[in-house]
Structures are given as C-alpha cells and as structure tokens.
C-alpha cells in the first residue's frame, strides 16, 4: 500500500506560479513512477507530468516549458512547479504513484488539491 498527500494548491492570478507537493508513504520501495494528473471542471482526468525512478520525465504537451516535475527521494516527495499559469490550468490536481511488484502494476492516487487561476 502507498499513501499520497498533496499540498500547495490555491488561488493564483494568470501568469503566476505555484508549487504543488506530494509526500509518499507506505511501501515506497515498490514505487516506480510518480506524477501528477488533473481534472478540470467538466473534463476528464488527464496526465500532467510523471517522473520515473531514473528521473525520466514526461509532460502533457500544453504544460511543457511551463511546468517542471521533480522528486526528492530522501524526503519521499514529488513536486510540480507550475509557471505562467492560465485559466485553463484550473483543476483539481492529483498526485499519482505506480508500484510494480512481481510484474504487476498498481496505481495510487491522492485526495487532490485545488488550483484556481483567476484574476
């Protein structure tokens, strides 16, 4: 089992920045990939960014160059630095972790943190 707790959401003006944090606990050794998804009003949940154990990253095309995902294994944490925020970035952001045990993958999600971009 893995538990994920997000923090850092809030209200920010267009063009502003925000950093989301997620602390991972539980069977950390089985975690292979961590990242962030988001779900905007009336939209499907979709990938924002992921980072693997060897620090390979992947980003949603619309956030490339604006968002940066990092991980601190010593703190069992993953961060999402968001810049040049736009109203379309308004969403609930969910921390995500994928574990792999004996060849079987399992996905875990945090409770979400709300990000609102508005003037």
Secondary structure, DSSP 8 states (H G I E B T S, - for coil): -EEEEEE--EEE-TT--EEEEEEEEESGGGEEEEEEEEE-TTS--EEEEEEETT--EEE-GGGTTTEEEEEEGGGTEEEEEE-S--GGG-EEEEEEEEEEETTEEEEEE---EEEEE--
